[in-house]
Amino acid sequence: MVLGDVSKGDMREPLAATPLIAGVDEAGRGPLAGPVVVAAVVLPEGFDCSFLDDSKKLSPEQRVIAERIIKASADFAVITVSHEKIDAINILNATLAGMQAALESLPRPPRAALIDGNRIPPLAPVPCSPIIKGDATYAAIAAASILAKVERDRTMVEYGANFPEYGFERHFGYSTPEHFAAIREHGPCPIHRRSFEPIKSLVLQPCLSLGV
């Protein structure tokens, strides 16, 4: 697959380019297990944005190709926030902390940042604007969504090898029937988020059966 194939057949206009402005997005807020991953990306002037889109709209193969292209040309930072941190400070605060760390870890400070969603990190090092569905609007946010998604998927595949009975390499920790069945049979494993239901109730009441 080459660059032109990433969005083959899609006649939409390219997403808006924002040179010198970072795009920030995350992957993994909703799952019952594993980390949340946050990425910040500053695309260079003249970057070809035609293949960029919300990571959920691309195939796994397209995301990997896009990741390679982005990392070859752009300033970027990818931050992984562990399940332990999520349990300690909650998923919202963990995500915001990851956004701040990603912006602080860029090799050069951007002029500003566009954050996917409706919240911004309160101590961000640059001015930030929240953009609902920003990954479908701005190329830099779409690029960040791709880097975050690919990195988290890669991590969950590794966890799948470590905990093969849970199938993390297939559902990536999300609330699927397969995942619930594995939890019913084996109970929570070390990477499950103890602050998330139904894991929280299972930890407090080990004999509790999942009502799914």
N, C-alpha and C positions, 0 to 999 in steps of 0.2 A: 504493500500500500504506500502511495506517495502522498505528498502534501495535498494535492488537488483532490484526492479521494476522500479526505476527512469529512467533507460536507458535500460530497457528490450528490447531485440531484436536488440540492437545497438552494432555491433561488432567492432566499432572503437577502436583505442588505447586510453587509458586515456590521458587527457590533461597533459601537462608538469607541474610537481610539482616544486615549488620554495620556499622551507622553508626559513623563516626569511626575505623574500622579499614580500612586499605588492602588491596586485593587486587592481587596482582602476578602477571603471566604474560608469556610470551614467544611469539614466532612466528619460525620459521626456524632452529631448531637443526640440523635434519637435511639441508637442501639442500646441493648441491654448489657453489652460487653465491649471491652477494648477501649482505646483512647479516642479522644477527639483530636483531629489534626487541622491546623490552621496554616494557611499560606498567604503570603503577601508577594505581589508581583508588580514590577514597574517595567512596562514594555518600552523598548527604544523607539525613537522617532523613525517612521517609515516601516515599522513592523507590519508584515502581512497578517491582518486580522481575519481574513476571509474564512479560515478553518476553525475559528474559535466559537464556542457555544457553551451554554450551561453543560457541565460535565454529565448531568443525568441524561442529556439528549444524545450523547456520543456512546459508541460501543466501547467495551474495554480495550479493544485493539486501537481504536481511534484515539482514546485517551492516552495510551502509552506513546503513540507517535507524537501527539501534541505535546506531551510532557517533554520529550526529547528536544523538540523544536524550541519550546519556551525556554528551557534551561540553557540551550546553546546561545541564546541572544539576550535574554532579559536579566535584570536584577531580580533576585527572588530569595525568599526565606521560607522554610517549612518547619513548623513547630508541632511537636507531639506532646499532648497533655494527657498524662496517664489516667487510668481508671481510679487509682488511689487519690489523685488530686481532684478528680470529679466528685468522688464520694466525700472528700474533705470540705470542698467549698461550693458545691453544686455545679450542675452542668452550665448554667448561664455564666457564672463567675469564672469557671474554668475556660469557657470559650473566649470571654473577654480578655482574660489574662493571656491566652494564646495569641489573640489578635495584637495585643500590645507588644508581646515578645517578638512576634513576627515582624512588626514595623521597626522595632528597635534592632533587629538582626539583619535588616537589609544592608548590603555593602555600601550604599550611598543613601542619605536621607532624601525621601521624595518631598515635593512641595506640599503635598496633601495626600489624603487617602480616601477612597470610596469603599465603604464597608457594606457587604451584602446583609440585608435584614433591616431591623428597626432599632438596633442598639449599637452604640460605639463604646470602645474602651475608655473609661473615664480619665485615665492617665496616659493617653496616647501621646507619642512624641511629636506628632504633626497634627494639623487641623484635619478632622474627619467628618464625613457626611454619610449618614445611613441611607442606603438605597434598597428599597424592597424589590425583590426579584432582579437585583443588580446583575446577577450572573447571566441574565438573558438580555441585558442592555449594554453593559460596558465590557469591552474586550479584556481589560486588565482584571476585572472581577472574574470573568469567565476563565481566564488563564489561572487565577488563583484557585478557583473551584476544581480545575483539572488537576493541578499539582496536589492539592489536599486529598482529593478522591483517590488518585493513583497511589499516593503514599499510604493512606489508610488501608486500602484494599491489600496492598503488598504486606502490610503488617498483619492483617487478619489472616492472610494465607499462611504466614509463618506460625501464627497461633493455631491454625488448623492442624499443622503438623505436630505441634506440641500437645494439643488436646483433640485427638482425632475423633473422639466419640461425639463431639459437638457440631462438627460440620461448618466451622467458622469460614473455611475457604469458599463456601457456597452462599451462605446468608450474611456473612460479615458481621454477625452479632445482632442483626435486626430481629424483630418480633415475628418470626415465621412459624408455621406449624411444625416444621422440622426442628427448629430451635427449641420451641416449647416442649416438644416430645423428648428431646435430649435432656432438658433440665428436669423434666418429670422423672426420667429414668436414672440420671446420674447426680442430680442436685447441682447447685452452682459450682463453677470452677474458679480458680484464683483470679481470672480476669473479668469476672462478672461484676457489674456495678452494684454494690450493696445498697446504695441509696435509691435505686430504681425498683419500682414494682414490676413484676411480682417477686423479684429477687429479695427485696427487703423483707417481705413477709415470710418467705421461705427460710431466710437466715434466722429470723426471730422465732419462727415456728416450723422447725424442720419437717414436721409431719404433715404440714399443710399441703393439700393437693391443688394444683393449678386448675382453675375453672375454665379451661379452654378446650 
